[in-house]
Amino acid sequence: MTIKIERQTGWLDTLTSYRIYLNSRLVRTIVNNEIQEMQLPQSHCQLRVKKDFQKAAYIDAMEGDHLIIKVNQLGYLLRILYYMGIVSLPMLNLFRYSNPILEQYKYVMLGLIILYILILTVIYITHPTIAIIKKRPNS
C-alpha cells in the first residue's frame, strides 16, 4: 500500500520544507522538487500537507495514488501583493518630496500600507496556498 508524493512548488517556498501528515500524525517532510514514496497504514487515509504556521491542505489518499503538491493561485496572488506592499514603502518615501499631498499625509499612507501588509498576512495564515493534485495514470 504505497503512494507517490511529488512536490513542484517552483521558486515559491524553495527554502521551506512541507510537513506531511497521515491521519493527523506527522510522518515526514518534503522539500522542493523531491519525489517520495510512502507506505500507507491502511488502504484509505487522509493526507495533509502543511507549511509553517499556515492552514493545511488535505486530500483523501488511496493505495497507488500519485500526488503532486503545487502552489495554488491564491499563493501566487498573495506573494505578488505582499511584495508590492513591501516595495511601496521606499517608493512612498521617494515620491513624498515631489508631491506635497503625499508629504502632508505621509503617516496616513504609511499606516495604510502597513494595514495592507497585515491583512495579507492574516489571509496567508488562514487560507492554504498549496494544493494537492492527484495525477492521472495516463498523464
N, C-alpha and C positions, 0 to 999 in steps of 0.2 A: 504494500500500500504506500506508494510514493507519489509525490508531486514535484514539479519543477517550478522554481521561482526565479524570475529574471528581473533585474532592476535596470530600467532605461530612463533615468531622470535627466540625462544631459548635463548641461552646465549648472543647472539649479541644484543645490544641495550636494555638490560634488564632495565636499568635505564632511558631510553628515552621514552617519550610518543610521539605517532604519531598524527598528526593533520589530521582530515578527513574533506574534502570539498565536498559539493554537488553543482554542477553548479557554481563553483568559490566562494562559500560562506562557511566560516568556520562554521561547525555545532557542532563538538565535538572533543575530543581527546580519544585515546585508549592506554592502557598500555599493557604490555606483558601478555599473557595467559588470556586475557579478551575476553568475548563474549558480543556483544551489539546488540540490535535490534533497528533499526531506521525507522522512518516514512519518506517516500519519498514525496516530494511536488507534484510530478506527477509520472506517471507510468514508465517513462524512464528518467534517469538523468546521468550526467557524475560524477563519484565519483573519487576523487583524494586523495591520501594519501601522506603526506609529513612529513619528519623529519628534524629537524634542519634547515640548510641552503642548503639542498640538493634538486636536481630536483625531482619533484613529479612523482609518478607512478599513472596511471589512468586507468579506465575501465568504460564501459557503464553499469550501473546497472539498472535492471528492477525489477518489483514487484516480490517478492518471492525468490530472489537470496540469496544464502548463499556464502559469500565471505570470503576467507582466505588470510590473509596478512602474507607473508613469506619473508625471506631474500633470494635474488637470488644468483646465482653462482658468479656473479661479486662482490657482497658484501662480501662473504667468501674469495674470492681470494684477494681482496684489503686489508682486515684486516690481512690476513696472511702475505702478502708482507710488509704491513706497520709495523707490529710487528717485522718482520725480519730486517727491516731497523733500528728500534729503538734498537734492541738487538745488531746489528752490531756496534753501536757507542762505547760501552765499550769494545767489542771484539777487535776493531781496536786498542784501547789503550793498551790492554793486549798483543796483538801479535806484536806490533811495536818494542818492545825491543828484541824480539827473531829473528826478520827478518830485516836486515839492509836496504833492499829495501823499506819496509814499513816506516821505520824511515825517510828515505830520502824524501819520497812522502806523508808524513802524512797529510799535509794540502790539497793536491790534493785529497786524499782518503776521507778526511772529507768533502770536498766540493762536491764530487760525491755522498756521502751518503745523504747529505742534499738536493742536487738536486733531488735525487731519491725519498725522502720523499715528497718534494714539488710537483713533478709530480704526485705521488699517491694521494696527497690531491686535486689537480686540477681534476683528474679523478673522485675522490669521490664526489666532489661538482657538477660536470656537468653531471653525469650519475646516474640514480636511482639505488640503491642497494636493493630495496624491490620490491616484485612482488605481485600483487593481482590476486588470482586464484578463478574462480567460481567452487564451489564444486558441483559435480553431485548429483542429488536427490537420486540415489541408492547406493552411497558410504558413 
